[in-house]
Amino acid sequence: MSEEIASRGEKPTLKTIAGLTGLAVPTISRALNDAPDIGAETKRLVRKIATEIGYVPNRAGVRLRTGRTNVIALVMSTEHDVMNHTARLISSVAGGLRDTRFHLNVTPYFPGEDPMKPVRYIVETGSADAVILNQIEPEDPRIAYLMERSFPFATHGRTNWSDKHSYYDFDNTRFGEIATQRLCDRRRKHIALLAPPMRQHYAQHMAEGVSSTCAANDVSYVRIEGITSDSPGNMIVSQIHAFLDTHPEIDGIVVGSTSAALAVVTALEERGMTVGQEVDIFTKEAVPFIRLFRPDILSLSEAVGEAGHFLAQAAIQAIKDPSAPPMQALEVPTGD
């Protein structure tokens, strides 16, 4: 069907879809815009035909008619854990927007760059209808800016103002408690934490869970300084060697990301240590794969796929119905 239209040199329009379905152009437009008075079957038919003929709405025209871009921007740092967490989040947000009129733009910012820059650009140019943010700080200036301007957004993580905005978060305090208790159950007495950057709220939650559980079990606790679970792998390897030179008693390490855990393992094995014997490692992962090839590493999975889908829907609700209570969810791990 799309080849036939293309062979005639035509660009698919709403009229094209109307001619193929027998529906009126206003009905086609409302179906594509997910209007509540259009039936689900009609919406499915219209979207199916639109996909088959390669119909793409004119963004400039949409914006003139509705004041919207039908774009949601996912603003992310390029230094984050690309191998695992970030890739999964992008995929799941995109999946959450599937079969809606919204499209996903991934807007990066780079190490050393002001993280406010892409957010200001989106708001001031109106290049998206909402933003999704991660790597959240307790009093994140990006969130303060968006709330002040009543611009729709959702966050992967909580702030000190979470009662006022949409978010999806993983309970990293509980993760820290579970990880540390598992190490204590394995009779580890000297536990270290390789945390995410401590300016981020989830890192503070994780450290709280680890430190409180160490205290409850009367074991020693230290947070590894100078590196984070977001640091480059070669830097982690080097700093873990230096850390163990001054803390040779460490027999359990909680790590905030999979890639960092692999770097820690490399450092330990370079020192002739065996994971699961002299030392245990407990990490968090977005995709459960690490124990498939390193069963000695202890781990707990975070449902990043569910997070992305939820955040997509939360952003859409914030656009469509800003007066509604914000969508909020907290994933609490059980350790099972």
N, C-alpha and C positions, 0 to 999 in steps of 0.2 A: 504493500500500500504506500509506504513512504517513498519507495523507488519510483512508483508511478507518478506521484506528485512531484518528486524531484526532476523526473524526466521532462515534465512540462514547464520546468523552471519556476515553479511556485514555491513560495515560502509559506509553510502551514500557518494558518491563522485561526481565530475563534470561528470564523465563518466556515473554514474548512471542516472543523470538527462538527459544527452544526449541520452541514450538508451530509456528513457521514452518519450522524446519529439521528437526525430528524428532530433535534431539540433546538429551541430558540437560542440565539447568541447570548442573551442575558442569563439563561439557565446554565449554559456552558461556563460562562464566567463565574457564576456563583458556585457551581460544582467544583471548579478548579480552586476556588478560594475557600472551600470547606464550609460553605454557608450552612447553618443548622437546619434551614427549612428545605434543604435538598436531600432526598433519600440516599441511603448508603449505596444501593444498587446503581443508582444514576451516577453517583460520584465514581464508583468503580469503572463503569462503562466509559465515562468521559475521560478518566485518567488513562485507561487502557488504550483508547483511540489516540489520545494525545501522545502517548509514548510511542505507539506504533508509527505515527506519521512524523515523529521528531519535532513536535510543537514545542517551542521555547518562548515563554512570555517576554515581551519587550520590557526590560527593567525600567527604562525611562518612562514608558507609558504607564506602567503599574504605579510607579512612584507619583506621577502627576495625578493619577486618578484616586489613589488611596492614601498617599503620604507615606507609604511603606516601601521597603526594598525587597521584602521577602527573603532577607539574608540574616542569618545568625552567625556571629563571629566568635570563634574559639580562640582566645588569646593565650599563647603559651610561650614559655621560655625555651630557647634552643638548647639550653644546657641540661634540661631535665632528662630523666631516664628513658631515652628513646627506644632502647631495645625492647622494653617491656611495657611499662606503664603508659607512656605517652601515646605510643602507637595504638594500644588497645582503647584508650580513651577517645582518640580521634575516630576510630572505626565505630565505636558504640554510639557516639553522638550523631555521626552520620546515619547510622541505622535508625536512631530515634526520630530522625527527620524524614525518613523514607515515607512515601505516600502522604506527605504534607506539601503545602505550597512553598515551604521554606527550604533554603539552600544553605550549605555550610561553607564558610570561609575560615581557613586557619590563618591567623595573624600572628607571626612570630615576633619576639623581641630578643635581642642578643645580649650575651654577658657584658656587663658594664653599661648597658643602655638603660635609661630611665623607664621602668615598667609602666609609668603613667602615659608615656608617649603614644602607644597604640590605642589606649583607651580614649585619650583625649581626641585623637584623630577620628575615631569611629563616631564619637558623640558629636563633635563639631562639624563633621562633614555629612552626618546622617547616612553613612555608608553601610549600616546594618540596623536592624530593628531591635536587636538585643545582643548582649555579650555573655559568654560563659568564661569564667576565670578559674584557675587553680593556683597552687602555691600561695595559699592565703595566709595573711598575717593577722594577728588578733585585732588590730585597729588599722586595717589595710587602707591606705590612702585612696586606692582605686575604688574601693567599695564606698568610702565616704563621698567621693566625687560623684559616683553614679546615683547614690541615694539622694544627694543634694539636688541633682538635676532630674530626679524621677525617671531615669533611663532604665528600661527593663534589663535585668541580668539574673544570673544564677551562678553559684559558686560550688566548686568541688572542694569542700572544706568549710569550716565554720569561722566566724569572726566573733568579736565581743558583742556584735549587734545582730546575731543570727535570728533572734526572734522577729526581726523586721524584714528579712529577705529569704529568697529561695536558696536552698542548698541541698547537697547530698554529701554525706561524710562517712568515713570509716572510723570506728571507735578505736583510735590508736592508743588511748589509755588502756583499754581492755587488751589490745594486742600486746602492749608492753607487759601487762600483768601475766597473760598466758605464756608468753615467751619466757619470761623470767622464772615463772613457777615450773615450767617444763625443765629448765636448766637446773633449778634447785632439786627437783625430783630425781635428776640424774647425778645428784651429789656434787654439783658445782658450787664452789665456795667464793670465787672471785670473779665477778661478772662485769663486763665492760659493754658500753653501748656506743655503736657507730650510728649516730642519729642523722636525720636530714638537717638542713640549715635551721638553727635554733630560732631565727626570726619568724619562721613559719609556725602556725598554730599547731599543726599536727605533730611537729617535732617536739614541741613542749608537752603535748599530751603523751607522746610515747615515752619521753624521759620521766614524766610523772609516774607512769605505770611501772616502769622498770625500777626506779628508785624506791618507790613505796613497797614493792614486792620483795626487793632485796632486804629492806629494813624489817619487813614482817618475818622473813626467814633467817634473819641474823647472818647475812652474807655481805661481803664487801661489794661496793659499787663504784665505778668510775666511768665518766663519759670521755670518750676519745676526743682530744682537741686537735685543731689544726686541719682537719679534714671532715667531710660530711659524707653521707651515703650518696650524694649527688656529685662528688668529686670524680675527676678522671681516674680510670683504673690504675694507671702507672703511679699516680700520686698516692692512691690508697695503699698500694703494695709497699711503697717506700716508707710511708708514715707508720704503717702497721709494724714494720721491722723496728723503727725507732721507738714506737710505743712499747713493744714487748721487751726491748732492751732495758727499759726502766720499770716495766711491770711484768716480770717473768712469771708471776704467780697466777696470771689470768688463765682461767680454765673454761670460761663461757663467754660468748660474744653475741649480743643481739644486734642485728644489722637491719637498717631501714629500707634496703632495696636489694633486688636480686643481683644486679650487676656489681654492686659493692660487695655483696657476699662472695661472689666468685673471685674478686680481687683479694679479699681477705684470705680465702682458701689458698690462693697462689702464694701469698706471703708466708702463711703457715707451713706450707709444703716446702718452700725454699729453705725454711729453718729446720726441716726434717721432722716436723710435727704431723700427726695424723688426726684428721677431723673425726670425731667420734671416740677418740681414745684420750689423748692428752687434753684436747679442747673440743667443746661443742659449739656449733654455730646455729643460731635460730634467725631466720629471715622472713620477710614478707614478699609475696610475689603476686603479680596481676594475672599471670597465666601459670597454672600449676604444671611446671615442667622440670624444675631443678632436681627433684628427687628421682626423676626417671633415669638420670645418668650419674647423680651423686646422692645416693640414698642415705648417706651419713649426715647430710645437711638437714636440719629440722626446719620446717616451714609452715606457713599459714597463708591461705589465699585470700586476696581482696577482690570482691566482685566488681571490677572496674567496668565490665560490660553493662551491668545493671546501672551503675552510676551514670554512664554516658547517656543511656536511654532516658533515665529519669531527668537528667539535666536538660536534655532537649525538650522534653515535655514541659518542664518547669519554665523554661525560657519562653516557650510558645504561650503558656498561660499568662506569664507576666506581660506579654505583648497584648494579648487579646482582652484580658480582664485584669487590669492593674489594681482594681479595688478588691479582688478576691484574696483570701488568705494565701500567703506564699506557700508553695509546695516545699516540703522539707522531709528528709529521710536520714536516718542514722543506721548504718549497718554495724551490728554488734557481733563480732566473731565469738564462736563458742569453743574453739579449740578442738572440736571433734575430728 
